[in-house]
């Protein structure tokens, strides 16, 4: 969430809570011991630095480079060995009535 207030022992944070079909902003006062800084901005800056390096290297070589993030594709096909890995039967647990 976003910080809206800072006191001596706590930090006021606005978080979004989903209630049925709506999202309500809630204001919470959380003690400093429980606060952890987000790494989102650090990841973004790291990615930008890497992209700048790739761009300068591509310009020097005279080629074009794609800097967009790509989603992970499906995993490649492989065979599963059953030599030391016996197949297991998967079935639901039977309901037992205990009176």
MODELLER restraints for C-alpha pairs under 7 A, 6 or more apart:
rsr = mdl.restraints
at = mdl.atoms
rsr.add(forms.Gaussian(group=physical.xy_distance, feature=features.Distance(at['CA:1:A'], at['CA:13:A']), mean=5.83, stdev=0.5))
rsr.add(forms.Gaussian(group=physical.xy_distance, feature=features.Distance(at['CA:1:A'], at['CA:14:A']), mean=5.26, stdev=0.5))
rsr.add(forms.Gaussian(group=physical.xy_distance, feature=features.Distance(at['CA:1:A'], at['CA:15:A']), mean=4.64, stdev=0.5))
rsr.add(forms.Gaussian(group=physical.xy_distance, feature=features.Distance(at['CA:2:A'], at['CA:13:A']), mean=5.38, stdev=0.5))
rsr.add(forms.Gaussian(group=physical.xy_distance, feature=features.Distance(at['CA:2:A'], at['CA:14:A']), mean=5.24, stdev=0.5))
rsr.add(forms.Gaussian(group=physical.xy_distance, feature=features.Distance(at['CA:2:A'], at['CA:15:A']), mean=6.97, stdev=0.5))
rsr.add(forms.Gaussian(group=physical.xy_distance, feature=features.Distance(at['CA:3:A'], at['CA:11:A']), mean=6.85, stdev=0.5))
rsr.add(forms.Gaussian(group=physical.xy_distance, feature=features.Distance(at['CA:3:A'], at['CA:12:A']), mean=5.67, stdev=0.5))
rsr.add(forms.Gaussian(group=physical.xy_distance, feature=features.Distance(at['CA:3:A'], at['CA:13:A']), mean=4.41, stdev=0.5))
rsr.add(forms.Gaussian(group=physical.xy_distance, feature=features.Distance(at['CA:3:A'], at['CA:14:A']), mean=6.36, stdev=0.5))
rsr.add(forms.Gaussian(group=physical.xy_distance, feature=features.Distance(at['CA:4:A'], at['CA:12:A']), mean=5.42, stdev=0.5))
rsr.add(forms.Gaussian(group=physical.xy_distance, feature=features.Distance(at['CA:4:A'], at['CA:13:A']), mean=5.72, stdev=0.5))
rsr.add(forms.Gaussian(group=physical.xy_distance, feature=features.Distance(at['CA:4:A'], at['CA:14:A']), mean=6.77, stdev=0.5))
rsr.add(forms.Gaussian(group=physical.xy_distance, feature=features.Distance(at['CA:5:A'], at['CA:11:A']), mean=5.79, stdev=0.5))
rsr.add(forms.Gaussian(group=physical.xy_distance, feature=features.Distance(at['CA:5:A'], at['CA:12:A']), mean=4.53, stdev=0.5))
rsr.add(forms.Gaussian(group=physical.xy_distance, feature=features.Distance(at['CA:6:A'], at['CA:12:A']), mean=6.06, stdev=0.5))
rsr.add(forms.Gaussian(group=physical.xy_distance, feature=features.Distance(at['CA:9:A'], at['CA:31:A']), mean=5.95, stdev=0.5))
rsr.add(forms.Gaussian(group=physical.xy_distance, feature=features.Distance(at['CA:9:A'], at['CA:32:A']), mean=6.11, stdev=0.5))
rsr.add(forms.Gaussian(group=physical.xy_distance, feature=features.Distance(at['CA:10:A'], at['CA:29:A']), mean=6.14, stdev=0.5))
rsr.add(forms.Gaussian(group=physical.xy_distance, feature=features.Distance(at['CA:10:A'], at['CA:30:A']), mean=5.34, stdev=0.5))
rsr.add(forms.Gaussian(group=physical.xy_distance, feature=features.Distance(at['CA:10:A'], at['CA:31:A']), mean=4.09, stdev=0.5))
rsr.add(forms.Gaussian(group=physical.xy_distance, feature=features.Distance(at['CA:10:A'], at['CA:32:A']), mean=5.16, stdev=0.5))
rsr.add(forms.Gaussian(group=physical.xy_distance, feature=features.Distance(at['CA:11:A'], at['CA:29:A']), mean=5.54, stdev=0.5))
rsr.add(forms.Gaussian(group=physical.xy_distance, feature=features.Distance(at['CA:11:A'], at['CA:30:A']), mean=5.31, stdev=0.5))
rsr.add(forms.Gaussian(group=physical.xy_distance, feature=features.Distance(at['CA:11:A'], at['CA:31:A']), mean=6.13, stdev=0.5))
rsr.add(forms.Gaussian(group=physical.xy_distance, feature=features.Distance(at['CA:11:A'], at['CA:32:A']), mean=6.34, stdev=0.5))
rsr.add(forms.Gaussian(group=physical.xy_distance, feature=features.Distance(at['CA:12:A'], at['CA:27:A']), mean=6.66, stdev=0.5))
rsr.add(forms.Gaussian(group=physical.xy_distance, feature=features.Distance(at['CA:12:A'], at['CA:28:A']), mean=5.59, stdev=0.5))
rsr.add(forms.Gaussian(group=physical.xy_distance, feature=features.Distance(at['CA:12:A'], at['CA:29:A']), mean=4.35, stdev=0.5))
rsr.add(forms.Gaussian(group=physical.xy_distance, feature=features.Distance(at['CA:12:A'], at['CA:30:A']), mean=6.24, stdev=0.5))
rsr.add(forms.Gaussian(group=physical.xy_distance, feature=features.Distance(at['CA:13:A'], at['CA:27:A']), mean=5.70, stdev=0.5))
rsr.add(forms.Gaussian(group=physical.xy_distance, feature=features.Distance(at['CA:13:A'], at['CA:28:A']), mean=5.27, stdev=0.5))
rsr.add(forms.Gaussian(group=physical.xy_distance, feature=features.Distance(at['CA:13:A'], at['CA:29:A']), mean=6.24, stdev=0.5))
rsr.add(forms.Gaussian(group=physical.xy_distance, feature=features.Distance(at['CA:14:A'], at['CA:25:A']), mean=6.26, stdev=0.5))
rsr.add(forms.Gaussian(group=physical.xy_distance, feature=features.Distance(at['CA:14:A'], at['CA:26:A']), mean=5.53, stdev=0.5))
rsr.add(forms.Gaussian(group=physical.xy_distance, feature=features.Distance(at['CA:14:A'], at['CA:27:A']), mean=4.57, stdev=0.5))
rsr.add(forms.Gaussian(group=physical.xy_distance, feature=features.Distance(at['CA:14:A'], at['CA:28:A']), mean=6.33, stdev=0.5))
rsr.add(forms.Gaussian(group=physical.xy_distance, feature=features.Distance(at['CA:15:A'], at['CA:25:A']), mean=5.64, stdev=0.5))
rsr.add(forms.Gaussian(group=physical.xy_distance, feature=features.Distance(at['CA:15:A'], at['CA:26:A']), mean=5.33, stdev=0.5))
rsr.add(forms.Gaussian(group=physical.xy_distance, feature=features.Distance(at['CA:15:A'], at['CA:27:A']), mean=6.52, stdev=0.5))
rsr.add(forms.Gaussian(group=physical.xy_distance, feature=features.Distance(at['CA:16:A'], at['CA:23:A']), mean=6.06, stdev=0.5))
rsr.add(forms.Gaussian(group=physical.xy_distance, feature=features.Distance(at['CA:16:A'], at['CA:24:A']), mean=5.58, stdev=0.5))
rsr.add(forms.Gaussian(group=physical.xy_distance, feature=features.Distance(at['CA:16:A'], at['CA:25:A']), mean=4.50, stdev=0.5))
rsr.add(forms.Gaussian(group=physical.xy_distance, feature=features.Distance(at['CA:16:A'], at['CA:26:A']), mean=6.04, stdev=0.5))
rsr.add(forms.Gaussian(group=physical.xy_distance, feature=features.Distance(at['CA:17:A'], at['CA:23:A']), mean=5.50, stdev=0.5))
rsr.add(forms.Gaussian(group=physical.xy_distance, feature=features.Distance(at['CA:17:A'], at['CA:24:A']), mean=5.21, stdev=0.5))
rsr.add(forms.Gaussian(group=physical.xy_distance, feature=features.Distance(at['CA:17:A'], at['CA:25:A']), mean=6.20, stdev=0.5))
rsr.add(forms.Gaussian(group=physical.xy_distance, feature=features.Distance(at['CA:17:A'], at['CA:26:A']), mean=6.64, stdev=0.5))
rsr.add(forms.Gaussian(group=physical.xy_distance, feature=features.Distance(at['CA:18:A'], at['CA:24:A']), mean=6.23, stdev=0.5))
rsr.add(forms.Gaussian(group=physical.xy_distance, feature=features.Distance(at['CA:51:A'], at['CA:67:A']), mean=6.29, stdev=0.5))
rsr.add(forms.Gaussian(group=physical.xy_distance, feature=features.Distance(at['CA:55:A'], at['CA:65:A']), mean=6.96, stdev=0.5))
rsr.add(forms.Gaussian(group=physical.xy_distance, feature=features.Distance(at['CA:58:A'], at['CA:64:A']), mean=6.15, stdev=0.5))
rsr.add(forms.Gaussian(group=physical.xy_distance, feature=features.Distance(at['CA:58:A'], at['CA:65:A']), mean=6.38, stdev=0.5))
